[in-house]
């Protein structure tokens, strides 16, 4: 290692090299005081820079050469006296031996113990260069035994077998486990694999003898390779520290947030933990700009439905509701609508739980129930901010509904969501909350119900035969020239036959006849029959149209929709 004047602080080097800002350093230091991570790890965690930036700054700090990942040799000397497990654990890799000098690439050149270990194990002088941890691990995998093992198995090899009985770990022990390099890499691998697989959620569920890992991909949960049950406490503690949660609290549910950078894209992760009889169950929702924010034209709207919806969102006042179950794309649709009408002459304010994506030029408020900032409280104060358009994340109770209605009556356009099975049911849901029918009839402009269906994989699409029973369940009659398709399964779609999702929609504009039914407190069934008679395209019929276009399957439509009344 280089010897001389005390090295400059890593943060100073990063700022001097133009890799980050002093503001980012301050944020990283604030995180470091909470988590105890190294400053470089904190900067990567908050998305201020990437792994290569940290490694290059370390090289400058220690006055050592830096070797890019692509410059690491494909074949390196294999040290028989040093195990691959040791090299992976300390993120070092021998890259050459010349004249009795062993040159080693290291991701942590500050670790002087490694230099002594290698000198004693090999009898050679040791010279260090710096490279990224990812590049070093890839080089080890190419050259040492175990390269055919999965990445997860190789990481697990580097984690001590000794673990205390479940539930006996004290806070200090949990924190120590969470900062062990193999545990850090294990959690990073779970997140990276999920992002690569285009998953929307990661489920980590402890059971008596196993730890189950599942990814939700295109709305369906798939089992993944999981670490041993003994690592449950370590994995849980690592995720809770990353999400700035209380690792000592294991009896109550907690919520947190993680921000990571992968391949130049920022991913926000919402983390939820709940206690179960075998430990804490964790769900991590992955939110990317590419999935949370899409223009309306790319959401799968039929041309006629899109034209009518765009005319509705440009009205000066009233309420427009989007309905559907959790995970049906309601927020994405509303974000697309806000982006469509966002202009310098309009003030738009949202109150959300949580803010899933930051929209340029839009004032967004995150609900914080712990301090009394609920949807109703936020909405009550929003109307004093002179907005033109208001988005309320969800109408959950009578108070929120009444304030939203009052806002629309005083000249505001209000967007919100409800959890109902179809569009007409939103009317009776509001009335069931206690909203007077005349108020609903006065302000409601339209209701859009939606679902997400999986797209047929374009790489393995083949003609499909659909049974008469499925067509009967769907409530349609297929003309003789109808061509339907399915995916037979390939590497692109992971053998599922589907890749990606699209929306199917049921748009119910409120007419004068519909308002008359509301005032008479008509049932949801009667309102639905009126809507269909007036030309409303139901979710199943819209899905059938998409199936006829070869974009999805009848089986998929039946999976996500209920039988039409």
DRENTIBA-552164 format. One record per residue (C-alpha): residue in one letter; x negated, y negated, z. Coordinates in steps of 0.02 Angstrom, whole numbers, plus 50000, padded with zeros to 5 digits. Last residue first. Example, Ala and Ser with C-alpha at 12.3 -4.5 7.8 and 13.67 -1.06 7.14 Angstrom:
BEGIN
S493165005350357A493855022550390
END
This chain:
BEGIN
X536925044949267X535255047849186X534245062049262X532675055949349X531075050449264X529225054349288X529155073149253X530525073249121X529535060649018X527955071149035X528805087048975X529535077548826X527765073048774X526795056848744X526145045848603X526725055848452X527925042348392X529385054048430X528725055348608X528745036348622X530565035848566X530965049348693X530155038748829X531265024048784X532765035648792X532225042348960X531925025049033X533615018948972X533875007148825X535184994348877X536444991648736X537994984348822X538695001948849X537075006448939X537234991049051X539074994449088X538715012449136X537305006349248X538424993749335X539725007249365X538415019249436X537665005749549X539375002849622X540374986949590X540324973749725X541684963649635X540474948749623X539154960449551X540354966749416X540734948749365X538864945249354X538674960049236X540034952949123X539144936149123X537534944749066X536024949949170X534644956749058X534284975049099X532604980949029X532174999449047X530345002849008X529065016248970X527265011749011X525655019448949X524365031249021X522625037548981X522075054448915X523195069648908X522925087648848X522315092549022X520675101048973X519585087249042X520365074848918X518785071848814X518165089548844X519695097048760X521495102148796X522905107348677X523635089848675X525465088748627X526435082448477X528215079948415X528815078148237X530675074948210X531255079148033X532705089948089X533415076548204X533155079548392X534705077948499X534455068748663X534975070548845X533255073748917X533875089449003X534645094848837X532995091748748X532105101948881X533365116248866X533245116048675X531395119748693X530075108248620X528845113848488X527245103648476X526085098548336X524245096548388X523265082348470X521505087048526X520535070648508X522055059048521X522465065348696X524345063448721X524665048448831X525215050649012X526805042149067X526935026749179X528655021449237X529665005449223X531234996349276X531444978249220X532824968049302X533484951849229X534094934249267X534624935849449X535054918749522X536934916349535X537474934649533X536324938649677X536984923749775X538804928449739X538464946149798X537884940349971X536174947150019X536314959550162X534934971950121X536264983250044X536694968949924X534884967949868X534844986949841X536504986049748X535744974349620X534094983849607X535064999649564X535434992349391X533574993549342X533205011549389X532455021749530X532235007449652X530715000749745X530834981949719X529644969349640X529534950349625X529484935749503X530274918949548X530564904349429X530884888849534X532284876049518X533054874449692X534154889849669X532604900349630X531794895249794X533404898649889X533454916149813X531654919649862X532024913350039X533534924950050X532594940149987X531134937450106X532314936250255X533364951150198X531884962950192X530564970850081X530524959849926X528814963849856X527274954649792X528164937949784X527664928349627X528154910049618X528244899049463X528444880049454X527604876449620X527814860549725X526794866549875X528284865549993X529034881149911X527464890549961X527774887650146X529334898350155X528554911050037X527064913650152X528174916050303X529354927950212X527954938350136X527114939350306X525734928550381X525974932050567X524144934050614X524154953150608X525354952850460X524044945550342X524804943650166X523544937750037X523904921049950X523504917549767X523444900549682X523324904049495X522094895449377X521094911149344X521954926749411X521084936049552X521534954449550X522324965649681X522834952149804X523464963249946X524884962549991X525334947549882X525954929649893X525794920949724X525754902849669X525904896049491X525844877649446X526304874549265X525714860749147X523954867749132X524604884549067X524974901849136X526504908749047X525704924248971X524474926649115X525934926949237X526824940249133X525254951149122X525034949749310X526854954849331X526614970149220X525024975349311X525914973349479X527334984749424X526184998349356X527115013849416X525935017249561X527245015449697X528985018649629X529885007349505X530664990249492X530184973449413X531314958949463X531584942149377X532344928449483X532984911549420X532184895749353X531404887449200X531504902649084X529854908049003X529834925149086X531494929549003X530934925348825X529394936348848X530494950748908X531624949348755X530144949948633X529304964148730X530894974548726X531054972448537X529224976648504X529204992048617X528134988348771X526584999348788X525564988748910X524384981448780X525484967148720X525814961648898X523974957448925X523054969049042X522454966149220X522424979949349X521654993349236X520244984049148X519984972549296X519624987649404X520494993149564X520015009749641X521165015349782X520245024749921X521285036650027X520545043450188X521185056750308X520415055450481X520125071250581X520875088650595X522535084250680X522705068850569X522205050650597X522545038450454X521295029050347X521605016950204X520275009750090X520574997449948X519144998149823X518694983349712X517644987949560X516474975749474X515814981049304X513974979849254X513694998549249X514415000249424X514584985849547X515454989149713X516694979849822X517434988649973X519034984550067X519814989450231X521354996750313X521485006250477X522655019250552X522435022650739X521585036450840X519835036050764X519265018850821X517375019050851X517015016750665X517904999950665X518114995250483X516974984850372X517434994650214X515625000650192X515585005150378X517215014850361X516565024150208X514965029250297X515895034550454X517095045550355X515675053950260X514685057350420X516215063750516X516715075350373X514965082350346X515285098550441X516725102650322X515475105550181X515455093650033X516855094449903X516915098549717X518495090649651X520345095049658X521475085549537X522925074049582X524035067849439X524455049549400X523265047649253X521855054049364X522115054949551X520485061949621X520455075249758X519165079649890X519595092650023X518535095750176X518705113550234X518895124450389X520285116150489X520755103050360X520015086050321X520705075850175X519725063950065X520855057049927X520055046049793X521245035249691X521445027749517X520275039749428X519415034549266X518305050149275X516765038749277X517545028649419X517885044349520X516135051149489X515385034549546X516425034349706X516005052249756X514175049449709X514065033749817X514765043849963X513445057249939X512035044749910X512395036050076X512495052950163X510825058150087X510005041750143X510575042950325X511475026650366X513165034550407X512355047650518X511545034350626X513195024950641X514105040750695X512745044350824X512865026750892X514765027950903X514765044251000X515045060750913X516105073551007X517605073350889X517035088150785X515725098350875X513945092050848X513055093450682X511415102250646X511285107150463X510305091450420X510735083250255X509515084750109X510315100450037X511975091050032X511225079349902X510735093749789X512445101549806X513285085049758X512205082949604X512675100449547X511345113749543X510445116549378X508985105549432X508785116649585X506935119549559X505975103849515X505615094649353X507215087449282X508055084849450X506535075549518X506575063749368X508435060249392X508125056749577X506755044249535X507805035349404X509265033549525X508155027449667X507455013449558X505575011949534X504065005749631X502255011249611X501225019249748X499455026349754X499035041249864X497315048849890X497375067749876X497335081750005X499055087049946X500095089350104X499045077550213X499055063450085X500905066150049X501405065050231X500315049750265X501065040250117X502835045450168X502575038550344X502195021150272X504005018350218X503965000550149X503805006949970X505635012449972X506175017249795X504525026149768X503545031849615X501985041449665X500245041149589X499135054849661X497275050249652X495935063849646X495315057849476X497045057549397X498675064949461X500285058149385X502145054649416X502435061149593X504225057049648X504885047749799X506675045149857X506365049850040X507715063250048X507515067949866X505635070949884X505875080950044X507225092049967X506115094749813X504845102349930X503025096849946X501595109549950X501945115849773X501815098249703X502575098149527X501645086249412X502845076049305X503725079049140X504975066349071X503825052149124X504635036849207X504695022649081X506585023449054X506875020549241X505775005149238X504115005949328X503624991549443X501804988949494X501494984449676X501224967549760X502314972649910X503564958449886X503484959149697X503834977949698X505224975449824X506004962349709X505964974749564X506804988149672X508174976149727X508544970749548X508564988949490X509894993449619X511094979949563X511484961949610X512754951349704X514074965249705X514414964549892X513694982049915X512144978449810X511714963249917X512034973250076X510904987450019X509514974849985X509734967050157X509554983950241X511154990150324X511584986150506X513454985550465X514084969750549X512514959050557X512064965450382X513734959250314X513344941550371X511594943250299X512344948550133X513504933650130X512034922050168X511004930150030X512454927749909X512514909149953X510624908049930X510854914149752X510374929749655X509134936449528X508334919649489X506584926049531X506454913249671X508134918649742X507654937049742X505934933049813X506644922749956X507884936549998X506494949550007X505544939350135X503774935550084X502424948050126X501234944550271X499524940450199X498464955250145X498634973950121X499444982249971X500005000050000
END
